[in-house]
Amino acid sequence: MISAEQNERLTRVGPGTPGGRVLRHYWQPIALVDELEGKRPVRPVRALGQDFVLFRDEQGRIGLLDRDCPHRNADLAFGRLEDGGLRCPFHGWLFDVTGKCLETPAEPEGSTLCTRIKQRSYPVEVRSGIIFAYLGEGAAPPFPAFDCFAAPDTHTFAFKGLIECNWLQALEVGIDPAHASFLHRFFDDGDEKEAYGKQFRATSDGSDLPMTYVLREFPRPRIEVDNTPYGLRVTALRSINDATTHVRVTNLFFPQAFVIPMSAEMTITQWHMPVDDTRCYWIAIFTSFAGPVDRARMRAQRLENYSLPDYLPKKGRQNDYGFDPDEQESKTYTGMGEDINVHDQWAVESQGAIQDRTRETLASSDKAIAANRRLLMRAMAAVEEGKRPALLQEDTTAGLTGPGTIDTMAPAATWESHWRQAVERRRGAAPWAPPALAAE
């Protein structure tokens, strides 16, 4: 149990808050590249409790600016893309992707006002279908050489969805290995041929047992948590018999992402991007170590449950998350369909807009959640002392690769070496030749 004051520190993300100051030291996944496709590549973006406008100019450059025009604070998200920038429709002030004011056309001939105007702009980087922004002060940190960033576009797919609750409770689902045996339990293992693009529907590395069977029949994992240069490694061990152990290795990529196995050939790197204190987006990169990702199929699967242009869930409180008591009796543990994002959405939204952690009772299976909260608290304390938070990517750690993540059947006596070898074998066979895993 934590105090109300600690819960406040952990969850608030606005400018000047302890948590908000920490998160502004890291790259934030503010949008999908797909969101700038179409006739008018201008999008309003709300992130960390602030409002921005994201746009792509006539030269293809991407800019992120504060949303209110510095003249009379009109909304630049309704601006016109013309003459090398984004023009405010109120009085015609024009800004380029760096925030430089190019024109103030309503001013008298010869006015030099625009030379003294600068709209706040933010560095952006496009990686694997996601537009990342650095919303803090000073120089942005480098990206690590993780697989999701190293793989070519052909072998990645990005998507997102809105969750109506605080970002931290959404993130904590991803570092909780025990919940999958219940929240994502299926009573029918399904057809392997239909597993593509679906979490927990395929078989593990080195096994013909589907993950649905492993999770359902072995619900008491032994959980180990290790510190790493990027956050935490979380290992769930399920003893199948005296000779065999199922090993599931997942990772916390501090402060907002986790890296988990999806199937024998694909991994998921998923961030939880705070819109504000009570809403967040999950935003993910699916990375394939085999053939190119079937993006059309992956996108169609996810659009069954999300609507554009804002990636809003079709199931939620308004329709009881699609709950069907007959399905709950015979098909899925939740009765809420087969999409695990819907299961997770129900679990975290049902905790409230901001979970009251003074009322929770952590158990031994929650050791990764407790460890992550300690990391966040230490990061906040460091920032308040004028230091850079730990686990921030630096030039010395930008070469970090991986991180290793897998579902695999292993000999019980040698599971630690076995899962690493399985990761290296899969990565080594990838047609885009990822580098070897960096030592941890």
Legacy VTK file of the C-alpha trace (Angstrom):
# vtk DataFile Version 3.0
C-alpha trace
ASCII
DATASET POLYDATA
POINTS 440 float
0.000 0.000 0.000
1.187 3.514 -0.744
0.072 6.855 0.623
-2.275 9.276 -1.107
0.634 11.691 -1.513
2.765 9.025 -3.198
-0.105 8.085 -5.495
-0.444 11.729 -6.496
3.262 11.924 -7.334
3.171 8.721 -9.366
0.183 9.618 -11.509
0.169 13.345 -12.327
1.808 14.296 -15.643
1.163 18.001 -16.212
3.892 20.648 -16.511
5.716 21.150 -13.224
4.440 17.979 -11.537
7.093 15.518 -10.291
5.919 12.802 -12.674
5.472 15.201 -15.562
9.009 16.498 -15.133
10.386 12.949 -15.257
8.443 11.942 -18.372
9.599 15.070 -20.202
13.160 13.717 -20.072
12.206 10.901 -22.474
10.998 10.658 -26.070
7.200 10.490 -26.203
5.229 8.571 -28.910
2.753 11.321 -29.719
1.165 10.016 -32.940
1.237 7.440 -35.703
2.679 8.433 -39.066
-0.627 7.227 -40.517
-2.374 10.119 -38.775
-0.696 12.601 -41.129
-1.809 10.740 -44.239
-4.635 12.093 -46.342
-5.662 15.430 -47.768
-4.832 17.626 -44.792
-1.812 16.503 -42.726
-2.534 18.622 -39.643
-3.516 17.070 -36.309
-4.203 18.419 -32.838
-2.237 16.475 -30.233
-2.718 16.476 -26.485
0.106 14.896 -24.520
1.208 15.141 -20.896
-1.610 17.606 -20.274
-0.404 20.039 -22.969
-1.892 20.949 -26.346
0.139 20.864 -29.560
-0.374 20.950 -33.302
1.380 18.349 -35.447
1.767 18.924 -39.176
3.699 17.960 -42.277
4.619 20.837 -44.576
4.751 20.941 -48.376
8.333 19.662 -48.315
7.404 16.645 -46.200
8.981 17.960 -42.995
7.143 17.237 -39.734
6.673 19.943 -37.133
5.241 20.005 -33.615
4.325 23.397 -32.174
2.371 24.733 -29.231
-1.225 24.787 -30.376
-2.169 28.384 -29.551
-0.978 31.065 -31.961
1.351 33.508 -30.142
-0.591 36.457 -31.613
-4.082 36.161 -30.108
-4.007 32.487 -29.064
-6.259 31.149 -31.824
-6.142 27.404 -32.542
-3.377 26.495 -34.991
-4.860 23.019 -35.471
-7.246 24.730 -37.917
-4.351 26.396 -39.727
-3.723 26.421 -43.471
-0.777 24.506 -44.927
0.737 26.928 -47.416
3.820 28.948 -48.319
6.265 26.695 -46.478
4.487 26.396 -43.170
1.302 26.486 -41.116
-0.684 29.729 -41.349
-3.118 30.886 -38.666
-6.488 31.700 -40.289
-7.146 34.547 -37.805
-4.585 37.095 -39.051
-2.386 35.054 -41.381
0.702 34.636 -39.222
2.826 31.871 -40.769
5.125 29.440 -38.921
7.554 26.822 -40.196
8.297 23.461 -38.556
10.922 25.056 -36.286
8.419 27.616 -34.974
10.031 30.457 -36.880
7.547 33.159 -37.883
7.805 33.632 -41.629
5.104 36.261 -42.164
2.774 38.630 -40.289
0.866 39.808 -43.383
-1.645 42.059 -41.615
1.159 44.279 -40.311
2.251 47.478 -42.139
4.633 47.175 -45.086
8.195 46.957 -43.844
7.243 45.659 -40.365
9.941 43.520 -38.749
7.595 42.048 -36.119
7.874 38.519 -37.478
11.650 38.511 -36.883
10.937 38.807 -33.151
8.250 36.084 -33.012
9.038 32.453 -32.267
6.470 29.761 -31.541
7.665 26.972 -29.222
8.605 23.931 -31.292
9.676 20.447 -30.242
12.129 17.945 -31.776
10.475 15.040 -33.580
11.767 11.705 -34.874
9.957 9.115 -36.996
10.684 5.548 -35.959
8.886 2.436 -37.228
5.639 4.188 -38.035
5.501 6.320 -34.876
6.220 10.042 -34.502
8.179 10.597 -31.301
8.597 14.053 -29.745
10.885 15.396 -27.064
8.826 17.694 -24.853
11.468 18.562 -22.278
14.284 21.059 -21.915
17.830 20.674 -23.211
19.128 18.048 -25.603
16.991 15.022 -26.385
18.442 11.618 -25.455
19.417 9.129 -28.179
17.253 6.158 -29.084
18.608 2.740 -28.107
19.276 0.282 -30.924
16.310 -1.854 -29.890
14.864 -4.293 -32.421
11.696 -2.250 -32.880
13.838 0.681 -34.051
16.423 -1.366 -35.972
13.994 -3.398 -38.087
13.068 -2.024 -41.534
9.593 -0.630 -42.098
8.603 -3.802 -43.941
9.015 -5.767 -40.721
7.167 -3.423 -38.374
3.580 -2.293 -37.888
2.331 0.470 -35.582
-1.114 0.997 -34.102
-2.719 2.600 -31.046
-5.911 2.867 -29.007
-7.349 5.155 -26.359
-7.785 4.063 -22.742
-9.796 6.252 -20.392
-7.678 6.076 -17.261
-4.315 7.155 -15.896
-1.279 5.972 -17.828
0.419 4.181 -14.916
-2.330 1.665 -14.212
-2.436 0.908 -17.943
1.333 0.332 -18.021
1.271 -1.862 -14.933
-0.811 -4.500 -16.721
2.099 -5.138 -19.077
4.542 -5.928 -16.265
2.118 -8.222 -14.419
2.821 -11.789 -15.645
0.194 -13.435 -13.465
-2.903 -11.760 -14.882
-2.655 -13.419 -18.293
-3.677 -16.803 -16.861
-7.005 -15.315 -15.856
-7.864 -12.103 -17.705
-6.752 -13.563 -21.066
-7.895 -17.149 -20.493
-9.507 -18.947 -23.427
-11.371 -22.222 -22.924
-10.786 -23.197 -26.573
-7.211 -23.182 -27.862
-8.322 -22.313 -31.380
-6.716 -22.978 -34.728
-3.009 -22.197 -35.107
-3.704 -21.055 -38.666
-5.825 -18.205 -37.262
-3.220 -17.070 -34.703
-1.427 -14.504 -36.875
-1.495 -11.043 -35.349
-3.164 -12.204 -32.142
-1.672 -12.224 -28.667
-1.524 -15.550 -26.753
-2.997 -17.577 -29.621
0.196 -19.055 -31.105
2.540 -21.744 -29.782
5.695 -21.070 -27.806
9.201 -21.459 -29.170
10.173 -25.124 -29.119
6.686 -26.382 -28.302
3.472 -27.470 -29.945
1.448 -26.319 -26.926
-0.490 -23.119 -27.618
0.020 -20.279 -25.170
-3.681 -20.416 -24.326
-3.143 -23.927 -22.941
0.012 -23.006 -21.014
-1.584 -19.959 -19.385
-4.837 -21.754 -18.588
-3.367 -24.936 -17.130
-0.398 -23.425 -15.280
-1.692 -20.278 -13.544
0.926 -20.000 -10.745
4.137 -18.640 -12.281
7.284 -18.097 -10.277
8.237 -14.515 -11.049
11.749 -13.108 -11.087
12.551 -9.410 -11.534
16.007 -8.162 -12.514
17.325 -4.632 -12.954
18.676 -3.811 -16.421
20.240 -0.710 -18.050
16.859 0.059 -19.652
14.527 -0.796 -16.739
13.471 -4.253 -15.605
13.453 -7.787 -16.957
10.476 -9.814 -15.737
10.644 -13.602 -16.036
7.622 -15.841 -15.431
8.446 -19.519 -14.926
5.731 -22.170 -15.191
6.757 -25.707 -14.291
5.210 -28.037 -16.883
6.765 -31.154 -15.347
9.953 -32.120 -13.525
12.002 -31.812 -16.706
10.404 -28.855 -18.491
9.767 -25.221 -17.603
7.895 -22.671 -19.659
9.808 -19.384 -19.673
8.162 -16.079 -20.546
10.557 -13.134 -20.579
9.158 -9.608 -20.752
10.732 -6.214 -20.153
9.972 -2.795 -18.756
11.494 -0.116 -21.004
11.487 2.696 -18.449
9.460 4.770 -17.940
6.467 4.055 -20.185
6.942 0.999 -22.367
7.134 -2.739 -22.139
8.607 -5.236 -24.597
6.818 -8.589 -24.738
6.619 -11.653 -26.986
3.605 -11.918 -29.262
4.402 -15.142 -31.098
7.408 -17.209 -32.119
8.175 -14.663 -34.836
6.881 -11.356 -33.504
7.361 -9.045 -30.513
5.439 -6.023 -29.232
6.982 -2.827 -27.903
4.151 -0.845 -26.338
4.159 2.593 -24.765
1.448 4.170 -22.632
1.329 7.785 -23.705
-0.505 10.062 -21.227
-2.980 12.387 -22.900
-3.526 13.939 -19.479
-4.008 12.577 -15.961
-7.085 10.497 -16.798
-6.564 9.317 -20.396
-3.771 7.609 -22.276
-3.056 5.888 -25.563
-1.450 2.499 -25.854
0.787 2.833 -28.878
2.697 -0.179 -30.130
5.291 -1.366 -32.620
4.895 -4.985 -33.732
8.268 -6.303 -34.934
8.688 -9.415 -37.091
11.834 -11.569 -37.075
10.567 -13.674 -39.986
8.811 -12.372 -43.082
7.440 -8.868 -43.654
4.476 -7.921 -41.513
1.093 -8.352 -43.185
0.101 -4.794 -42.358
-3.265 -4.919 -44.090
-4.282 -7.951 -42.059
-2.935 -6.523 -38.782
-4.679 -3.216 -39.376
-7.983 -4.849 -40.317
-7.879 -6.988 -37.162
-7.452 -3.922 -34.957
-9.991 -1.782 -36.758
-12.600 -4.344 -35.732
-12.299 -2.828 -32.262
-11.122 0.769 -32.882
-12.571 3.639 -34.902
-10.729 6.355 -36.787
-9.589 9.107 -36.847
-9.000 9.153 -33.074
-8.451 5.419 -32.493
-11.357 5.220 -30.059
-12.369 1.791 -28.728
-15.699 0.480 -29.966
-16.156 -1.375 -26.691
-16.125 0.371 -23.325
-18.191 1.434 -20.372
-20.934 2.587 -22.727
-21.679 -0.995 -23.822
-20.220 -3.025 -20.918
-17.131 -3.868 -23.010
-19.257 -6.230 -25.107
-19.851 -8.497 -22.113
-21.760 -11.679 -22.924
-22.565 -14.055 -20.012
-22.928 -17.021 -22.352
-19.445 -16.375 -23.748
-18.054 -16.042 -20.221
-19.470 -19.436 -19.353
-17.977 -21.356 -22.245
-15.480 -19.378 -24.327
-13.487 -16.634 -22.580
-12.813 -15.870 -18.936
-14.084 -12.289 -19.253
-16.949 -12.793 -21.703
-15.660 -9.718 -23.530
-14.502 -11.166 -26.817
-11.095 -12.370 -27.948
-9.180 -9.082 -28.232
-6.877 -8.851 -25.213
-6.757 -5.055 -25.532
-10.445 -5.023 -24.582
-9.692 -7.243 -21.561
-6.889 -4.924 -20.453
-9.037 -1.857 -21.082
-11.786 -3.199 -18.818
-9.294 -4.156 -16.097
-7.620 -0.767 -15.860
-10.640 1.448 -16.534
-12.567 -0.422 -13.843
-9.925 0.719 -11.328
-11.151 4.291 -11.804
-9.858 7.263 -13.766
-6.902 7.348 -11.363
-6.503 4.206 -9.285
-6.631 4.806 -5.543
-3.594 2.772 -4.571
-4.190 3.420 -0.859
-6.933 0.780 -1.147
-4.968 -1.941 -2.960
-3.229 -4.978 -1.497
-0.150 -5.980 -3.476
0.765 -9.666 -3.546
3.957 -11.591 -4.339
2.983 -11.712 -8.030
3.100 -7.893 -8.114
6.831 -7.616 -7.454
7.541 -6.012 -10.864
4.848 -3.392 -10.247
6.376 -2.517 -6.882
9.869 -2.380 -8.411
8.731 -0.030 -11.159
7.080 2.324 -8.688
10.368 2.507 -6.787
12.160 3.380 -10.035
9.661 6.171 -10.696
9.980 7.569 -7.181
13.776 7.593 -7.433
13.604 9.294 -10.825
11.357 12.025 -9.415
13.684 12.582 -6.479
16.671 12.866 -8.843
14.935 15.456 -11.033
13.930 17.474 -7.974
17.608 17.524 -6.975
18.530 18.903 -10.386
19.889 15.606 -11.683
19.012 13.588 -14.750
16.898 10.529 -13.918
18.451 7.086 -13.937
17.841 4.806 -16.930
17.817 7.787 -19.273
19.431 6.747 -22.536
22.867 8.304 -22.917
25.516 8.002 -25.614
27.046 5.174 -23.583
23.790 3.187 -23.566
22.464 4.063 -27.016
23.999 0.815 -28.268
21.633 -1.266 -26.144
19.992 -3.899 -28.327
17.048 -6.242 -27.923
15.821 -6.409 -25.292
15.437 -10.172 -25.226
11.821 -11.305 -24.966
10.344 -14.713 -25.665
7.910 -17.501 -24.781
9.834 -20.774 -24.817
9.840 -24.297 -23.444
13.143 -24.977 -21.713
14.885 -27.761 -19.821
14.162 -27.050 -16.172
17.822 -27.245 -15.184
19.132 -24.877 -17.881
16.239 -22.482 -18.500
18.399 -19.364 -17.995
20.808 -20.172 -20.812
18.095 -21.743 -22.956
15.913 -18.648 -23.312
18.894 -16.483 -24.226
19.955 -18.976 -26.885
16.403 -19.068 -28.224
16.349 -15.269 -28.498
19.705 -15.224 -30.275
18.611 -17.962 -32.669
15.467 -16.062 -33.642
17.272 -12.754 -33.973
20.122 -14.329 -35.912
17.693 -15.782 -38.453
15.968 -12.450 -39.064
16.405 -11.271 -42.674
17.205 -7.769 -41.422
20.126 -9.125 -39.358
19.773 -7.444 -35.955
22.981 -7.106 -33.957
23.724 -9.471 -31.111
22.149 -8.710 -27.771
24.111 -6.241 -25.683
25.341 -7.591 -22.378
23.182 -6.651 -19.392
LINES 1 441
440 0 1 2 3 4 5 6 7 8 9 10 11 12 13 14 15 16 17 18 19 20 21 22 23 24 25 26 27 28 29 30 31 32 33 34 35 36 37 38 39 40 41 42 43 44 45 46 47 48 49 50 51 52 53 54 55 56 57 58 59 60 61 62 63 64 65 66 67 68 69 70 71 72 73 74 75 76 77 78 79 80 81 82 83 84 85 86 87 88 89 90 91 92 93 94 95 96 97 98 99 100 101 102 103 104 105 106 107 108 109 110 111 112 113 114 115 116 117 118 119 120 121 122 123 124 125 126 127 128 129 130 131 132 133 134 135 136 137 138 139 140 141 142 143 144 145 146 147 148 149 150 151 152 153 154 155 156 157 158 159 160 161 162 163 164 165 166 167 168 169 170 171 172 173 174 175 176 177 178 179 180 181 182 183 184 185 186 187 188 189 190 191 192 193 194 195 196 197 198 199 200 201 202 203 204 205 206 207 208 209 210 211 212 213 214 215 216 217 218 219 220 221 222 223 224 225 226 227 228 229 230 231 232 233 234 235 236 237 238 239 240 241 242 243 244 245 246 247 248 249 250 251 252 253 254 255 256 257 258 259 260 261 262 263 264 265 266 267 268 269 270 271 272 273 274 275 276 277 278 279 280 281 282 283 284 285 286 287 288 289 290 291 292 293 294 295 296 297 298 299 300 301 302 303 304 305 306 307 308 309 310 311 312 313 314 315 316 317 318 319 320 321 322 323 324 325 326 327 328 329 330 331 332 333 334 335 336 337 338 339 340 341 342 343 344 345 346 347 348 349 350 351 352 353 354 355 356 357 358 359 360 361 362 363 364 365 366 367 368 369 370 371 372 373 374 375 376 377 378 379 380 381 382 383 384 385 386 387 388 389 390 391 392 393 394 395 396 397 398 399 400 401 402 403 404 405 406 407 408 409 410 411 412 413 414 415 416 417 418 419 420 421 422 423 424 425 426 427 428 429 430 431 432 433 434 435 436 437 438 439
